[in-house]
């Protein structure tokens, strides 16, 4: 399965936040929507960075609660790995595992078109494994 197929199943909506919004605003959106990360974008199409729950917690641990009034740009990850719609889900799993992150923006022609989480990847992989197990079961039943 590739990213395009995965996005057609889960949807293409991507929650974004502006770099000048506050860290408190990020925390509120993450809590309200049940997300683990937001793409930081000036216009909803370009990617300035990404900010996750981990970023917030780790920075508060070092700098304290005053961080909540700071702009998102103060804590966001600026170098963001992306994927495209032709990438395979297996490739995403490898990238996410090797680089230890849980969210991967999807871009086409330099524009943000989706966001894949490790949960999305795991769901697809579990479905694939269940399908393979069913096929093996059928094969064994029919050959014995």
PyMOL CGO cylinders between C-alpha atoms (Angstrom):
from pymol import cmd
from pymol.cgo import CYLINDER

trace = [
    CYLINDER, 0.00, 0.00, 0.00, 1.22, 3.50, -0.72, 0.3, 1, 1, 1, 1, 1, 1,
    CYLINDER, 1.22, 3.50, -0.72, 0.62, 6.87, 0.94, 0.3, 1, 1, 1, 1, 1, 1,
    CYLINDER, 0.62, 6.87, 0.94, -2.00, 7.94, -1.60, 0.3, 1, 1, 1, 1, 1, 1,
    CYLINDER, -2.00, 7.94, -1.60, -4.12, 4.88, -0.79, 0.3, 1, 1, 1, 1, 1, 1,
    CYLINDER, -4.12, 4.88, -0.79, -3.68, 5.46, 2.93, 0.3, 1, 1, 1, 1, 1, 1,
    CYLINDER, -3.68, 5.46, 2.93, -4.73, 9.11, 2.62, 0.3, 1, 1, 1, 1, 1, 1,
    CYLINDER, -4.73, 9.11, 2.62, -7.82, 8.11, 0.64, 0.3, 1, 1, 1, 1, 1, 1,
    CYLINDER, -7.82, 8.11, 0.64, -8.84, 5.91, 3.59, 0.3, 1, 1, 1, 1, 1, 1,
    CYLINDER, -8.84, 5.91, 3.59, -8.01, 8.26, 6.46, 0.3, 1, 1, 1, 1, 1, 1,
    CYLINDER, -8.01, 8.26, 6.46, -8.52, 11.66, 4.85, 0.3, 1, 1, 1, 1, 1, 1,
    CYLINDER, -8.52, 11.66, 4.85, -6.27, 14.52, 3.88, 0.3, 1, 1, 1, 1, 1, 1,
    CYLINDER, -6.27, 14.52, 3.88, -7.14, 17.06, 6.56, 0.3, 1, 1, 1, 1, 1, 1,
    CYLINDER, -7.14, 17.06, 6.56, -4.04, 18.47, 8.23, 0.3, 1, 1, 1, 1, 1, 1,
    CYLINDER, -4.04, 18.47, 8.23, -4.22, 20.64, 11.32, 0.3, 1, 1, 1, 1, 1, 1,
    CYLINDER, -4.22, 20.64, 11.32, -1.73, 23.48, 11.13, 0.3, 1, 1, 1, 1, 1, 1,
    CYLINDER, -1.73, 23.48, 11.13, -0.67, 26.34, 13.35, 0.3, 1, 1, 1, 1, 1, 1,
    CYLINDER, -0.67, 26.34, 13.35, 1.18, 29.54, 12.53, 0.3, 1, 1, 1, 1, 1, 1,
    CYLINDER, 1.18, 29.54, 12.53, 4.76, 30.04, 13.79, 0.3, 1, 1, 1, 1, 1, 1,
    CYLINDER, 4.76, 30.04, 13.79, 3.73, 33.17, 15.71, 0.3, 1, 1, 1, 1, 1, 1,
    CYLINDER, 3.73, 33.17, 15.71, 0.88, 31.46, 17.60, 0.3, 1, 1, 1, 1, 1, 1,
    CYLINDER, 0.88, 31.46, 17.60, 1.66, 30.56, 21.21, 0.3, 1, 1, 1, 1, 1, 1,
    CYLINDER, 1.66, 30.56, 21.21, 2.75, 27.23, 22.60, 0.3, 1, 1, 1, 1, 1, 1,
    CYLINDER, 2.75, 27.23, 22.60, -0.39, 27.38, 24.78, 0.3, 1, 1, 1, 1, 1, 1,
    CYLINDER, -0.39, 27.38, 24.78, -2.48, 27.51, 21.58, 0.3, 1, 1, 1, 1, 1, 1,
    CYLINDER, -2.48, 27.51, 21.58, -0.70, 24.40, 20.30, 0.3, 1, 1, 1, 1, 1, 1,
    CYLINDER, -0.70, 24.40, 20.30, -1.36, 22.57, 23.55, 0.3, 1, 1, 1, 1, 1, 1,
    CYLINDER, -1.36, 22.57, 23.55, -5.04, 23.54, 23.45, 0.3, 1, 1, 1, 1, 1, 1,
    CYLINDER, -5.04, 23.54, 23.45, -5.50, 22.31, 19.86, 0.3, 1, 1, 1, 1, 1, 1,
    CYLINDER, -5.50, 22.31, 19.86, -3.63, 19.05, 20.52, 0.3, 1, 1, 1, 1, 1, 1,
    CYLINDER, -3.63, 19.05, 20.52, -5.78, 18.36, 23.60, 0.3, 1, 1, 1, 1, 1, 1,
    CYLINDER, -5.78, 18.36, 23.60, -9.05, 19.38, 21.95, 0.3, 1, 1, 1, 1, 1, 1,
    CYLINDER, -9.05, 19.38, 21.95, -8.54, 17.38, 18.77, 0.3, 1, 1, 1, 1, 1, 1,
    CYLINDER, -8.54, 17.38, 18.77, -6.64, 14.42, 20.22, 0.3, 1, 1, 1, 1, 1, 1,
    CYLINDER, -6.64, 14.42, 20.22, -3.65, 14.95, 17.94, 0.3, 1, 1, 1, 1, 1, 1,
    CYLINDER, -3.65, 14.95, 17.94, 0.01, 14.33, 18.74, 0.3, 1, 1, 1, 1, 1, 1,
    CYLINDER, 0.01, 14.33, 18.74, 1.48, 17.00, 16.47, 0.3, 1, 1, 1, 1, 1, 1,
    CYLINDER, 1.48, 17.00, 16.47, 0.67, 20.00, 14.31, 0.3, 1, 1, 1, 1, 1, 1,
    CYLINDER, 0.67, 20.00, 14.31, 2.37, 21.16, 11.15, 0.3, 1, 1, 1, 1, 1, 1,
    CYLINDER, 2.37, 21.16, 11.15, 3.62, 24.72, 11.50, 0.3, 1, 1, 1, 1, 1, 1,
    CYLINDER, 3.62, 24.72, 11.50, 2.65, 26.71, 8.44, 0.3, 1, 1, 1, 1, 1, 1,
    CYLINDER, 2.65, 26.71, 8.44, 2.10, 30.32, 7.45, 0.3, 1, 1, 1, 1, 1, 1,
    CYLINDER, 2.10, 30.32, 7.45, -0.49, 29.45, 4.80, 0.3, 1, 1, 1, 1, 1, 1,
    CYLINDER, -0.49, 29.45, 4.80, -1.65, 25.86, 5.33, 0.3, 1, 1, 1, 1, 1, 1,
    CYLINDER, -1.65, 25.86, 5.33, 0.37, 24.65, 2.32, 0.3, 1, 1, 1, 1, 1, 1,
    CYLINDER, 0.37, 24.65, 2.32, 4.02, 25.38, 3.08, 0.3, 1, 1, 1, 1, 1, 1,
    CYLINDER, 4.02, 25.38, 3.08, 5.88, 23.72, 5.96, 0.3, 1, 1, 1, 1, 1, 1,
    CYLINDER, 5.88, 23.72, 5.96, 7.84, 25.92, 8.36, 0.3, 1, 1, 1, 1, 1, 1,
    CYLINDER, 7.84, 25.92, 8.36, 8.18, 23.16, 10.96, 0.3, 1, 1, 1, 1, 1, 1,
    CYLINDER, 8.18, 23.16, 10.96, 6.35, 20.65, 13.08, 0.3, 1, 1, 1, 1, 1, 1,
    CYLINDER, 6.35, 20.65, 13.08, 5.52, 20.75, 16.78, 0.3, 1, 1, 1, 1, 1, 1,
    CYLINDER, 5.52, 20.75, 16.78, 4.57, 17.76, 18.89, 0.3, 1, 1, 1, 1, 1, 1,
    CYLINDER, 4.57, 17.76, 18.89, 3.45, 16.97, 22.41, 0.3, 1, 1, 1, 1, 1, 1,
    CYLINDER, 3.45, 16.97, 22.41, 6.99, 15.76, 23.05, 0.3, 1, 1, 1, 1, 1, 1,
    CYLINDER, 6.99, 15.76, 23.05, 8.42, 19.12, 22.01, 0.3, 1, 1, 1, 1, 1, 1,
    CYLINDER, 8.42, 19.12, 22.01, 6.17, 20.90, 24.50, 0.3, 1, 1, 1, 1, 1, 1,
    CYLINDER, 6.17, 20.90, 24.50, 6.85, 18.54, 27.41, 0.3, 1, 1, 1, 1, 1, 1,
    CYLINDER, 6.85, 18.54, 27.41, 10.61, 18.45, 26.91, 0.3, 1, 1, 1, 1, 1, 1,
    CYLINDER, 10.61, 18.45, 26.91, 10.89, 22.22, 26.58, 0.3, 1, 1, 1, 1, 1, 1,
    CYLINDER, 10.89, 22.22, 26.58, 8.70, 22.88, 29.65, 0.3, 1, 1, 1, 1, 1, 1,
    CYLINDER, 8.70, 22.88, 29.65, 10.88, 20.46, 31.63, 0.3, 1, 1, 1, 1, 1, 1,
    CYLINDER, 10.88, 20.46, 31.63, 13.93, 22.59, 30.82, 0.3, 1, 1, 1, 1, 1, 1,
    CYLINDER, 13.93, 22.59, 30.82, 12.49, 26.12, 30.68, 0.3, 1, 1, 1, 1, 1, 1,
    CYLINDER, 12.49, 26.12, 30.68, 9.38, 25.96, 32.86, 0.3, 1, 1, 1, 1, 1, 1,
    CYLINDER, 9.38, 25.96, 32.86, 5.75, 26.93, 32.32, 0.3, 1, 1, 1, 1, 1, 1,
    CYLINDER, 5.75, 26.93, 32.32, 6.57, 30.41, 31.03, 0.3, 1, 1, 1, 1, 1, 1,
    CYLINDER, 6.57, 30.41, 31.03, 7.21, 28.70, 27.74, 0.3, 1, 1, 1, 1, 1, 1,
    CYLINDER, 7.21, 28.70, 27.74, 3.46, 28.54, 27.11, 0.3, 1, 1, 1, 1, 1, 1,
    CYLINDER, 3.46, 28.54, 27.11, 3.43, 32.25, 26.22, 0.3, 1, 1, 1, 1, 1, 1,
    CYLINDER, 3.43, 32.25, 26.22, 6.28, 31.85, 23.72, 0.3, 1, 1, 1, 1, 1, 1,
    CYLINDER, 6.28, 31.85, 23.72, 5.69, 31.52, 19.97, 0.3, 1, 1, 1, 1, 1, 1,
    CYLINDER, 5.69, 31.52, 19.97, 5.53, 28.09, 18.39, 0.3, 1, 1, 1, 1, 1, 1,
    CYLINDER, 5.53, 28.09, 18.39, 8.66, 29.00, 16.40, 0.3, 1, 1, 1, 1, 1, 1,
    CYLINDER, 8.66, 29.00, 16.40, 10.63, 28.88, 19.67, 0.3, 1, 1, 1, 1, 1, 1,
    CYLINDER, 10.63, 28.88, 19.67, 10.13, 25.13, 20.09, 0.3, 1, 1, 1, 1, 1, 1,
    CYLINDER, 10.13, 25.13, 20.09, 9.17, 23.72, 16.69, 0.3, 1, 1, 1, 1, 1, 1,
    CYLINDER, 9.17, 23.72, 16.69, 11.36, 21.30, 14.77, 0.3, 1, 1, 1, 1, 1, 1,
    CYLINDER, 11.36, 21.30, 14.77, 12.49, 23.28, 11.74, 0.3, 1, 1, 1, 1, 1, 1,
    CYLINDER, 12.49, 23.28, 11.74, 13.99, 20.50, 9.67, 0.3, 1, 1, 1, 1, 1, 1,
    CYLINDER, 13.99, 20.50, 9.67, 11.02, 18.35, 8.74, 0.3, 1, 1, 1, 1, 1, 1,
    CYLINDER, 11.02, 18.35, 8.74, 11.24, 15.09, 6.86, 0.3, 1, 1, 1, 1, 1, 1,
    CYLINDER, 11.24, 15.09, 6.86, 8.38, 14.58, 4.45, 0.3, 1, 1, 1, 1, 1, 1,
    CYLINDER, 8.38, 14.58, 4.45, 7.10, 11.84, 2.18, 0.3, 1, 1, 1, 1, 1, 1,
    CYLINDER, 7.10, 11.84, 2.18, 5.07, 11.86, -1.01, 0.3, 1, 1, 1, 1, 1, 1,
    CYLINDER, 5.07, 11.86, -1.01, 2.00, 10.00, -2.16, 0.3, 1, 1, 1, 1, 1, 1,
    CYLINDER, 2.00, 10.00, -2.16, 3.99, 7.36, -4.05, 0.3, 1, 1, 1, 1, 1, 1,
    CYLINDER, 3.99, 7.36, -4.05, 5.98, 6.24, -1.00, 0.3, 1, 1, 1, 1, 1, 1,
    CYLINDER, 5.98, 6.24, -1.00, 5.10, 2.84, 0.41, 0.3, 1, 1, 1, 1, 1, 1,
    CYLINDER, 5.10, 2.84, 0.41, 3.78, 2.41, 3.92, 0.3, 1, 1, 1, 1, 1, 1,
    CYLINDER, 3.78, 2.41, 3.92, 6.72, 0.06, 4.59, 0.3, 1, 1, 1, 1, 1, 1,
    CYLINDER, 6.72, 0.06, 4.59, 9.11, 2.89, 3.69, 0.3, 1, 1, 1, 1, 1, 1,
    CYLINDER, 9.11, 2.89, 3.69, 7.32, 5.23, 6.10, 0.3, 1, 1, 1, 1, 1, 1,
    CYLINDER, 7.32, 5.23, 6.10, 7.59, 2.65, 8.86, 0.3, 1, 1, 1, 1, 1, 1,
    CYLINDER, 7.59, 2.65, 8.86, 11.34, 2.45, 8.27, 0.3, 1, 1, 1, 1, 1, 1,
    CYLINDER, 11.34, 2.45, 8.27, 11.79, 6.23, 8.21, 0.3, 1, 1, 1, 1, 1, 1,
    CYLINDER, 11.79, 6.23, 8.21, 9.73, 6.75, 11.37, 0.3, 1, 1, 1, 1, 1, 1,
    CYLINDER, 9.73, 6.75, 11.37, 11.52, 3.97, 13.23, 0.3, 1, 1, 1, 1, 1, 1,
    CYLINDER, 11.52, 3.97, 13.23, 15.03, 4.98, 12.20, 0.3, 1, 1, 1, 1, 1, 1,
    CYLINDER, 15.03, 4.98, 12.20, 14.55, 8.68, 12.95, 0.3, 1, 1, 1, 1, 1, 1,
    CYLINDER, 14.55, 8.68, 12.95, 12.32, 8.19, 16.00, 0.3, 1, 1, 1, 1, 1, 1,
    CYLINDER, 12.32, 8.19, 16.00, 9.40, 10.42, 15.12, 0.3, 1, 1, 1, 1, 1, 1,
    CYLINDER, 9.40, 10.42, 15.12, 5.70, 9.72, 14.91, 0.3, 1, 1, 1, 1, 1, 1,
    CYLINDER, 5.70, 9.72, 14.91, 4.36, 12.15, 12.31, 0.3, 1, 1, 1, 1, 1, 1,
    CYLINDER, 4.36, 12.15, 12.31, 5.32, 12.58, 8.68, 0.3, 1, 1, 1, 1, 1, 1,
    CYLINDER, 5.32, 12.58, 8.68, 3.85, 15.34, 6.52, 0.3, 1, 1, 1, 1, 1, 1,
    CYLINDER, 3.85, 15.34, 6.52, 2.93, 14.38, 2.96, 0.3, 1, 1, 1, 1, 1, 1,
    CYLINDER, 2.93, 14.38, 2.96, 3.83, 16.84, 0.20, 0.3, 1, 1, 1, 1, 1, 1,
    CYLINDER, 3.83, 16.84, 0.20, 3.19, 17.04, -3.51, 0.3, 1, 1, 1, 1, 1, 1,
    CYLINDER, 3.19, 17.04, -3.51, 4.84, 19.73, -5.61, 0.3, 1, 1, 1, 1, 1, 1,
    CYLINDER, 4.84, 19.73, -5.61, 6.09, 21.37, -2.42, 0.3, 1, 1, 1, 1, 1, 1,
    CYLINDER, 6.09, 21.37, -2.42, 2.61, 21.70, -0.91, 0.3, 1, 1, 1, 1, 1, 1,
    CYLINDER, 2.61, 21.70, -0.91, 1.26, 20.03, 2.22, 0.3, 1, 1, 1, 1, 1, 1,
    CYLINDER, 1.26, 20.03, 2.22, -1.42, 17.47, 1.26, 0.3, 1, 1, 1, 1, 1, 1,
    CYLINDER, -1.42, 17.47, 1.26, -1.63, 15.17, 4.28, 0.3, 1, 1, 1, 1, 1, 1,
    CYLINDER, -1.63, 15.17, 4.28, -0.11, 13.91, 7.50, 0.3, 1, 1, 1, 1, 1, 1,
    CYLINDER, -0.11, 13.91, 7.50, 0.65, 10.31, 8.37, 0.3, 1, 1, 1, 1, 1, 1,
    CYLINDER, 0.65, 10.31, 8.37, 1.05, 9.18, 11.97, 0.3, 1, 1, 1, 1, 1, 1,
    CYLINDER, 1.05, 9.18, 11.97, 2.74, 6.05, 13.25, 0.3, 1, 1, 1, 1, 1, 1,
    CYLINDER, 2.74, 6.05, 13.25, -0.76, 4.91, 14.31, 0.3, 1, 1, 1, 1, 1, 1,
    CYLINDER, -0.76, 4.91, 14.31, -1.91, 5.10, 10.69, 0.3, 1, 1, 1, 1, 1, 1,
    CYLINDER, -1.91, 5.10, 10.69, 1.07, 3.02, 9.60, 0.3, 1, 1, 1, 1, 1, 1,
    CYLINDER, 1.07, 3.02, 9.60, 0.53, 0.43, 12.33, 0.3, 1, 1, 1, 1, 1, 1,
    CYLINDER, 0.53, 0.43, 12.33, -3.18, 0.06, 11.42, 0.3, 1, 1, 1, 1, 1, 1,
    CYLINDER, -3.18, 0.06, 11.42, -2.31, -0.62, 7.79, 0.3, 1, 1, 1, 1, 1, 1,
    CYLINDER, -2.31, -0.62, 7.79, 0.43, -3.08, 8.72, 0.3, 1, 1, 1, 1, 1, 1,
    CYLINDER, 0.43, -3.08, 8.72, -1.90, -4.97, 11.10, 0.3, 1, 1, 1, 1, 1, 1,
    CYLINDER, -1.90, -4.97, 11.10, -4.53, -5.24, 8.34, 0.3, 1, 1, 1, 1, 1, 1,
    CYLINDER, -4.53, -5.24, 8.34, -1.88, -6.55, 5.94, 0.3, 1, 1, 1, 1, 1, 1,
    CYLINDER, -1.88, -6.55, 5.94, -0.73, -9.16, 8.46, 0.3, 1, 1, 1, 1, 1, 1,
    CYLINDER, -0.73, -9.16, 8.46, -4.32, -10.25, 9.18, 0.3, 1, 1, 1, 1, 1, 1,
    CYLINDER, -4.32, -10.25, 9.18, -4.95, -10.64, 5.44, 0.3, 1, 1, 1, 1, 1, 1,
    CYLINDER, -4.95, -10.64, 5.44, -1.78, -12.70, 5.00, 0.3, 1, 1, 1, 1, 1, 1,
    CYLINDER, -1.78, -12.70, 5.00, -2.74, -14.92, 7.95, 0.3, 1, 1, 1, 1, 1, 1,
    CYLINDER, -2.74, -14.92, 7.95, -6.19, -15.52, 6.45, 0.3, 1, 1, 1, 1, 1, 1,
    CYLINDER, -6.19, -15.52, 6.45, -4.65, -16.47, 3.11, 0.3, 1, 1, 1, 1, 1, 1,
    CYLINDER, -4.65, -16.47, 3.11, -2.23, -18.89, 4.79, 0.3, 1, 1, 1, 1, 1, 1,
    CYLINDER, -2.23, -18.89, 4.79, -5.08, -20.45, 6.77, 0.3, 1, 1, 1, 1, 1, 1,
    CYLINDER, -5.08, -20.45, 6.77, -7.11, -20.97, 3.59, 0.3, 1, 1, 1, 1, 1, 1,
    CYLINDER, -7.11, -20.97, 3.59, -4.11, -22.45, 1.84, 0.3, 1, 1, 1, 1, 1, 1,
    CYLINDER, -4.11, -22.45, 1.84, -3.41, -24.89, 4.67, 0.3, 1, 1, 1, 1, 1, 1,
    CYLINDER, -3.41, -24.89, 4.67, -7.09, -25.94, 4.89, 0.3, 1, 1, 1, 1, 1, 1,
    CYLINDER, -7.09, -25.94, 4.89, -7.27, -26.55, 1.14, 0.3, 1, 1, 1, 1, 1, 1,
    CYLINDER, -7.27, -26.55, 1.14, -4.03, -28.51, 0.88, 0.3, 1, 1, 1, 1, 1, 1,
    CYLINDER, -4.03, -28.51, 0.88, -4.54, -30.88, 3.80, 0.3, 1, 1, 1, 1, 1, 1,
]
cmd.load_cgo(trace, "trace")
